[in-house]
Structures are given as structure tokens and as C-alpha cells.
Amino acid sequence: MKYFGLPAAMWVLYKSSFRDHLVTDLGFSKETAAKICHDAKPVYKSIIVKLPEFEKGDRFVTNIVNCALLVAFIKCMDRRPSVDELTKFYENAMKIAPTKMMCRSAGRSKFSDRDINSQKATAALRAGDRNPYSWNMDYIPYEDGSGYEARFHSCGICVLMREYGFFDLVPAMCHLDYTMSELGGASVFVRKYTLASGGPYCDCGYKKKNV
């Protein structure tokens, strides 16, 4: 993967929020936070360029770029945050205006024919068979018509976080699924298992609100 397009845009979009929440959520001084942010950029670039190109139609490239960004910041911290600390930091750092706008837009089309067809296409692609940093999933509609489950059997975030020694911190990223669903406003997110916690799969369930 080359450092331009989406990876470069994600750095520009989130760097200030990540820097600010190093202070408000993790207790670093402003000076230390600025240094972490400065040091994280070349680390982020080095992680990105080691990743393979994602196939056209692979919707999970954004997920792995986000993971690379978080890994870069963790690597530049002088102390390792706990899962709870990192969960709060990552959620708040990601909740900037463009993210909220994207979630609201996705929420308006949630459960539409376009959304369902996209889920089915992603399940059929099985990009994780060819790219260890992508995902394989099944699309499972609920029998009562109340929504659907995206069931993941492989996870690029788990692979990348394990590679850099942060596999135990993966749950901090998993939690963002709840936040994104809440910001979308159309679904209630439900989950029983995650691969990161030793489950047989990750179940990402989306229940229609008011059903």
C-alpha cells in the first residue's frame, strides 16, 4: 500500500484529535502529546507501506488504515495504556465531525436494498482468503426481519495488532462498533463473541430501532 489517497487523508483528518485526546483521556502533557503526534507520523507511514494493496470493492481498507494509525500512536507512547484507557481514547479521538456525518449518512441507508446488497457482496468477496489484513464474513439476516448479522471469521485488525505486539488491546477497537452504530441512529448493535477474546467468530449484529 502506498502512502497517498486514503492513508494520507486519514492522517490529516484525525491527527489533531488523536493529539488532543492524548491529553484529555490519557493524561499526557500538551508537550508530550505534540511529540507523540510528531513521532507517530513516520511510524504510521512505515506501517502503511508494508501493507498489501486491497482489492477493488474491499470495504475494509478503512478499518486497517485506522488500525495502523492507532498502532503508530501506541508505539510512540512512553507507557502502554490499559484496554479501558485505550477504549476511551480511541472512541473520543474518532468522534470528530466528519465521522459523525459519515455515520449519519450510513444510518439513513441502513437496511436498504443498497445496504443489504453491499453486505452480500462483501460476504461473497472473501478478501481475507487472499489478504491476511482483510476480513471474511457471512451475511446472516434475522428470521424475524429485525435486522442482520455480519459474522466475521477472520480479522485484519487482529493480524496487524498481533504483528506489532498489541493484540491484547484489540478490544479497544472492537468497542467502536457500538459507537458507530449509535451515531448512525438506525440500529442497535449487539454482539456475543469476538475473535480477540477467543470467540469462534465476531458477530456484529444490527437490530432495527423501534422493531
N, C-alpha and C positions, 0 to 999 in steps of 0.2 A: 504494500500500500504506500502511496506517495503522500507527502505532507502538503496537500493543497486541497481545494474544494471543501468537503465536509469536515475533515480533521482540523484544518486551519480555521474554518469558520467557528467550530465549536470552541476552540481556544479563545478566540476574540469574544465570543458570546458569554462565556462562563468564567473567565479568569478573574474578573473583578469580584464576582460573587463568591467564588472559592476563597479568594484572598480575604475578603471581609468576614466570612464565616469562620475562618481560622481564628479570628479574634473573638467573635461573639459566641461561638459554640465550643471551641477547643481551648480557649484561654491563652493563645499566643499573643505576644505584644504586636503592635502595628508594625514595628520594625522587623521582627522575626517573620511575621506573615508576609511582608513585602519580599523578604529574602527567599522564603519558601516558594512564593509565586515566581520569582525571577529564576530560581534554580530548577523549577519544575518544567519550564518550557522546553529546554533541550532534552530532558528526560522523556517528556511526552513525545517529542519528535522521534526520539530513538526507538520508543515502543511502537509507534505508528509504522515506521518504515520497515520494521521486522515482520509486520502482519501481511498475510497474503491479500491479494485483491479479492473483493467479494463479488459474487456473481450478480449479473443484472437481475433485478427482481428480488434480491435477498434483502428483506426489510430490516434485518438485524444488524446491519453495519453501524447504525447509530448507537446501538447498545454497546458494541465493542469499543467504539470510539469514546463513549462516556466512561467505560471501564478503564481505558488507557489513561484518560485524564485523571481519574481518581487515583490510580496506581502511581502516577507521576507525583502527585501531591503527597501521598503517603510516604513514598521513598525519600522525599526531601524534608520530612518532619524529623525533629531530633528526638521524638518519642513516639512510640506506637500507640495509637488510640485504641480504646476498647471498642467492641462491636456497638455498644449503646452510644458511645460518643460519636463514632463514625456514622451511625444511622442518622442521628440528629443533624450532624454537619452536612452529610450528603443530601438529605431531604431539603434542608433550608437553602443550601447553595444552588440546588437545581430549580427551586421555585421562583425563578425570575419571570418577568412579564412575558417574554416570548414563549416560555414553556407553558405558562398558564393559557396563553392564547392558542397554542397548538393543541393542548388537551381539550379545551372548549370546542375547538373545531372538530376534533376526533369524536367528541361526545355527541355532537349534533348528528353524525352519521353512524353512530354505534347501532349495531343490529340491522342496519340497512342491507339491501341486496349487495351493494358495493362492498361493505364491510365483510359480510359473510363470504363472498366470492374471494376476497383478498385472503381471508383466513384459510380457505380451502386451497388456494394457490400456494400459499406458504407451506402448508402441510404436504402438498404434492412435490414441492421443490426438493425437500430433504437436503438442504445445502450442507448440513452437518456431516453428511456422508463424504463430502469432498473437501470440506474446510473445517478443521477442528475448532476454529474460533467462531463458528456459526452455530446454529441450532437446528434440531429436528423436532417436529411437533406433530401431534394429531389434533384435528378439529373434531370436537365432540359436542353436538347440540344437546341441550337438555330435553328430555322427552316431553316435559310439560310446557315447552315453548317459552320458558322463563329466561333463556339466555344460552350461553355455551361455555365450554371449557377448552382452553388451549393447553394441551398436555405435552410437556417437553421431556424428551428422553436424552437430550444432550444439551449442554450449555456452554457457550463460548466464554462467558464471564468466569465460570468455574475453572476453565482451562487456563485463561490468562492470569487470574488471581493466584492459582496454584503455581504457575510458572515463576511468578515474582515473590512467592513466599507469603501471600496474603489470603490463602484460601479460607482461613478461619474468619475473615472479615467479609466474606461474600454476603452473609445475611443483611449487612448494611445496605447493599444494593438491592437485594430482593424486596426490602420494605418499600422501595419507591413504587412498586406496582400498586400498592394500596393508595398512595398519594396521587398517582396519575389518574387512577380510576375516579377518585373523589373529585379531582379538579375537572375531569370530563363531565361530571354531573349526570351521566346517563345510566351508570351501572354501580352495583355494589360488588366489590372484589372479594372473592372467597378463595381460601387455599387451605389444604390439609398437609401437603408434602412439599419439600424442596430437595433437590439433589444435594445442595450444600449442607443440609442437615442429615444426610444419609437416607433420604427417602427414595422410593423406587422411581420417582419422576417428580417434576414440578407441575403442579396443577394450578393453572391460572384461570379461575372461574369468574365469569362476568354475568351477574344476575341483573335483569332489568329492574330498575327502580319502579316502585308502585305496582308491582305484579305479585 
